């Protein structure tokens, strides 16, 4: 059992280290390729694309987060009341 946990832990660390090392190199490599083929406009377009995407995501999240919080609160109230009804079903 313990050897399986250690095996899973080391495998997870290996995958995480590989991803953390590979991702920046891939970004730099493809950024360089875009710059060589399109000049400064290529990387500028990529940065602008991600900036617009981040802005749109932030605007969308600003509208969605309060709705999700309200739904979670209502579900919590429902669970509490349901538990109270089950607990006091004999006296009701």
Secondary structure, 3 states (H helix, E strand, C coil): CHHHHHHHHHHHHHHHHHHHHHHHHHHHHHHHHHHHHHCHHHHHHHHHHHHHHHHHHHHHHHHHHHHHHHHHHHHHHHHHHHHHHHHCCCCC
